[in-house]
Amino acid sequence: MNEKAPQKFTDMLTGKLSAKLPGKLAERAERGPVVAVVKLHGVITPTASPMSRPTISLQNVESALTRAFGHDRLSAVVLSINSPGGSPTQSALVADRIRGLAEEKQVPVLAFCEDVAASGGYWLACAADEIYAHSTSLVGSVGVVSSGFGLTGLLEKLGVERRVHTAGTHKVRLDPFSPEKDEDVQWLRGLQDELHEQFRAWVRKRRGEKLGGADDDLFSGEIWTGVKAEELGLVDGLGTLRGIVKDKFPDAHLLTVEPRKPLLARLGMSSSVRLGGSGGADTVLAAVEALEHRAMWNRFGL
């Protein structure tokens, strides 16, 4: 009897079973290298979106990152980024987690910028070893912005009395329900300058000699198309996610890893629903937060 016959029979049986297995079970039955894709889509914020839109925070993406880097046939991890930015702290925490897992597992990380990878979105992209974009992608915005609304007098019109008691003269700086003070604005600008320098240092560390152009241009907060971003060294090349992966890892198949959704999201409810809140004030704040998220996307025509 041919010694290879049993192996051929086993391979044939495995192939037939794999073809009949649904979704994830079929993926597990496949053999060969895997490139895991993690979607980092949405505003970067520690709080859930009031409109149930996807957001990015370490808590939200931790499960997806852990599973992506934990695959036993992993060739690389791809970060699919579509974000207008947001919280500097969450941007840094997610990027640090990506670098820690990449070094632990000794696998390359690629980032692909979709519609926009701006501000904190570009901070996340810099966690990758190589960054790619489409020619029409919007990339960059290496700067710091603080936005809000002046709501002085609004609560009175709604018939809501707001009561704030503090210990410390600067505890309620830039309160949206109080008139703006010049000294508070100057304090905020100093804070922005410090964060901006940390952002610049991160980009320099990750991109190094690839960067071209003067610092005043690169770190001005300007946004560029993928074509210009490649010229400036902000990205390594242009293309599509599938095209780039196929070129670099021709034998690998893509495996998208989604974050585990909280219970309320799985039930079709927003996790930002407040139970036993303070009524009108909470509604106003939720509406303001939704407007801020919408404004971040609108800056890029999205």
Backbone hydrogen bonds, N-H to C=O, Kabsch-Sander energy under -0.5 kcal/mol:
donor,donor_aa,acceptor,acceptor_aa,energy
5,A,2,N,-1.3
8,K,4,K,-2.4
9,F,5,A,-2.5
10,T,6,P,-2.3
11,D,7,Q,-2.8
12,M,8,K,-2.4
13,L,9,F,-2.5
14,T,10,T,-2.7
15,G,11,D,-2.3
16,K,12,M,-2.2
17,L,13,L,-2.5
18,S,14,T,-2.7
19,A,15,G,-1.9
20,K,16,K,-1.1
21,L,17,L,-0.9
21,L,18,S,-0.6
25,L,22,P,-1.6
26,A,22,P,-1.1
27,E,23,G,-1.6
28,R,24,K,-1.9
29,A,25,L,-1.4
30,E,26,A,-1.1
34,V,73,R,-2.8
35,V,253,H,-2.0
36,A,34,V,-0.5
36,A,76,A,-1.9
37,V,255,L,-2.5
38,V,36,A,-0.5
38,V,78,V,-2.9
39,K,37,V,-0.5
39,K,257,V,-0.6
40,L,38,V,-0.6
40,L,80,S,-3.1
41,H,39,K,-0.6
42,G,82,N,-2.5
43,V,54,P,-0.7
44,I,85,G,-2.5
45,T,43,V,-0.8
45,T,56,I,-1.9
49,S,53,R,-0.6
52,S,49,S,-1.6
56,I,43,V,-2.5
61,V,57,S,-2.2
62,E,58,L,-1.6
65,L,61,V,-2.6
66,T,62,E,-2.5
67,R,63,S,-2.1
68,A,64,A,-2.5
69,F,65,L,-2.5
70,G,66,T,-0.8
71,H,68,A,-1.0
74,L,71,H,-0.9
75,S,34,V,-3.4
76,A,34,V,-0.9
77,V,108,P,-2.0
78,V,36,A,-3.3
79,L,110,L,-3.1
80,S,38,V,-2.6
80,S,78,V,-0.7
81,I,79,L,-0.9
81,I,112,F,-2.6
82,N,40,L,-2.2
83,S,116,V,-2.4
87,S,44,I,-3.3
91,S,87,S,-2.0
92,A,88,P,-2.4
93,L,89,T,-2.6
94,V,90,Q,-2.5
95,A,91,S,-2.2
96,D,92,A,-2.7
97,R,93,L,-1.9
98,I,94,V,-2.2
99,R,95,A,-2.3
100,G,96,D,-2.3
101,L,97,R,-2.2
102,A,98,I,-2.4
103,E,99,R,-2.3
104,E,100,G,-1.9
105,K,101,L,-2.7
106,Q,102,A,-1.4
107,V,102,A,-1.2
110,L,77,V,-2.6
111,A,130,E,-2.5
112,F,79,L,-3.2
113,C,132,Y,-3.0
114,E,81,I,-3.1
114,E,112,F,-0.6
117,A,138,L,-2.8
118,A,83,S,-2.2
119,S,140,G,-2.4
121,G,118,A,-3.0
122,Y,119,S,-0.8
123,W,119,S,-2.0
124,L,120,G,-2.0
125,A,121,G,-1.6
126,C,122,Y,-1.9
127,A,124,L,-1.7
128,A,125,A,-2.0
129,D,109,V,-2.6
130,E,109,V,-1.4
132,Y,111,A,-2.9
133,A,237,G,-1.6
134,H,113,C,-1.0
137,S,134,H,-1.5
138,L,115,D,-2.2
139,V,137,S,-0.6
139,V,224,W,-3.4
140,G,117,A,-1.8
141,S,139,V,-0.5
141,S,222,E,-3.1
142,V,218,L,-0.5
143,G,141,S,-1.8
151,L,149,F,-0.8
151,L,176,P,-3.2
154,L,151,L,-2.2
155,L,151,L,-0.5
157,K,153,G,-1.5
158,L,154,L,-1.5
159,G,155,L,-0.5
159,G,156,E,-0.9
160,V,155,L,-3.2
162,R,160,V,-0.6
171,K,168,G,-1.3
173,R,170,H,-1.1
175,D,172,V,-1.2
178,S,175,D,-2.1
185,V,181,K,-1.7
186,Q,182,D,-2.2
187,W,183,E,-1.8
188,L,184,D,-2.1
189,R,185,V,-2.2
190,G,186,Q,-1.9
191,L,187,W,-1.9
192,Q,188,L,-2.5
193,D,189,R,-2.2
194,E,190,G,-1.7
195,L,191,L,-2.1
196,H,192,Q,-2.7
197,E,193,D,-1.9
198,Q,194,E,-1.6
199,F,195,L,-2.2
200,R,196,H,-2.6
201,A,197,E,-2.4
202,W,198,Q,-1.9
203,V,199,F,-2.2
204,R,200,R,-2.6
205,K,201,A,-2.3
206,R,202,W,-2.3
207,R,203,V,-2.9
208,G,204,R,-2.2
210,K,207,R,-2.1
211,L,208,G,-1.4
212,G,232,L,-3.0
217,D,214,A,-1.1
218,L,214,A,-2.5
219,F,215,D,-2.7
220,S,217,D,-1.2
224,W,139,V,-2.8
226,G,135,S,-0.5
226,G,137,S,-1.0
227,V,135,S,-1.1
229,A,225,T,-2.7
230,E,226,G,-2.0
231,E,227,V,-1.5
232,L,228,K,-2.0
233,G,229,A,-0.5
233,G,230,E,-0.9
234,L,229,A,-2.3
235,V,229,A,-1.1
236,D,131,I,-3.8
237,G,131,I,-0.8
239,G,133,A,-1.9
244,I,240,T,-2.7
245,V,241,L,-2.4
246,K,242,R,-2.5
247,D,243,G,-1.9
248,K,244,I,-2.2
249,F,245,V,-3.3
252,A,249,F,-1.6
253,H,33,P,-1.7
255,L,35,V,-2.3
257,V,37,V,-3.0
258,E,256,T,-0.6
266,R,262,P,-2.0
267,L,263,L,-1.5
268,G,265,A,-1.4
269,M,264,L,-3.4
273,V,270,S,-1.5
276,G,274,R,-0.6
281,A,278,S,-1.0
283,T,279,G,-2.0
284,V,280,G,-2.3
285,L,281,A,-2.4
286,A,282,D,-2.4
287,A,283,T,-2.1
288,V,284,V,-2.5
289,E,285,L,-2.4
290,A,286,A,-2.1
291,L,287,A,-2.1
292,E,288,V,-2.3
293,H,289,E,-2.2
294,R,290,A,-2.3
295,A,291,L,-2.6
296,M,292,E,-1.9
297,W,293,H,-1.5
298,N,294,R,-2.4
299,R,295,A,-1.4
300,F,297,W,-1.8
301,G,298,N,-1.9
302,L,297,W,-1.8
